[in-house]
Amino acid sequence: MFTRTIAGIVALLLLQGCSTAPRFEKNFGMAVRANLTAQTVDPRAAANTNPANGIDGPAARAAHERYQRSFIQPDAAASVPLLNTLGGGK
């Protein structure tokens, strides 16, 4: 009987924690929203229907393909050391 009473009291105490919704302050989350706003360069950018100016399509495609190929086969000239840091020159 004593065990049942203790178990009942523990159950009531555990249920008490679920009885109310959390009460947040009115400014809860404002820091996150302020940081997101500060990181947005142009909030109306999605509404812009004009294409980007400055580079034509073929040049952009060629630059992108060169960039992708740079990961497949690295440039041979990049493997030559630029500086002799050990001081053992000629």
Sequence and secondary structure as in RCSB ss.txt:
>XXXX:A:sequence
MFTRTIAGIVALLLLQGCSTAPRFEKNFGMAVRANLTAQTVDPRAAANTNPANGIDGPAARAAHERYQRSFIQPD
AAASVPLLNTLGGGK
>XXXX:A:secstr
 HHHHHHHHHHHHHHHTTSS     TTTTHHHHHHHHHH S TTGGG  S   SS HHHHHHHHHHHHHHHHS  
GGGGS S  TT    
